[in-house]
Amino acid sequence: MNQRKIILSLIFLCSLTCSANATEVSKSSGVKLERHFVFDTLPLNLEEITSASDRIFTGICTNAEEIEDDPESGLPVFKYTFKIIEVIKGLQGKEEITFKQWKPTVNGASYEAEKKYILFLYPNSERGLTSPVGFLQGQFEVQKKGFIRRSEVVKNKSGNRGLNRNLKTQKKVVIHEDNYINNYVEECSELGIPMRYQEFVKAVKYLAKRGK
């Protein structure tokens, strides 16, 4: 009899736990979707980053606003505004763009005011949020290099490694349209060094046009 009571008690406790877990999953599903959207990423080459992007542009960060409880998403976010310098994909005719990122995705990947970036952004999620494709892979800082003839170069947080060759699948990018650009991207990527701005943008435009 005592054994039967123990078994019934265990079944009852198990049912309560399962119910509570189901409720918790339901409440947090939106956040989990955003987390999956940004963090569960695999290595991507430049063609894959370009193809997954909804918008690609060069811009200068003009404003960053922290919002603890965003009315649209119900999450803590950062709201960024960029002055668009060059449109590469998806923003034809635009001079400015404003977008929001879920706060945890900005750690280690924030934008500094008055700095220039090339961004590859995902389409907005159902909560109105976006982030760079492949997290840090789709955020490139534009820097000045040299003392006399200062030229612009670009690099992401991975040091441009893996742009010509997916580091997981080994799938290579081949830019048939321009052999020089193809070889340049391959060399810089394999060495993990910055790329000249003009050559990098030209490569991305070739890949974006191919994906249409």
BELFENQUI-V480984 format. One line per field, one symbol per residue. burial: # if it has 9 or more other ideal C-beta (glycine too) atoms within 8 Angstrom, else .. A space follows every 10 residues. Layout:
burial = ???
This chain:
burial = .......... .......... ....#....# .####.##.. ..######## .######### ##.#.##..# ..#.###### ####..###. #..#.##.## ###.##..#. #...###### ##..#.#### ########## ###....... ######.#.# ######.... ..#.#..#.. ##.###.### .#.####.## ########.. ..
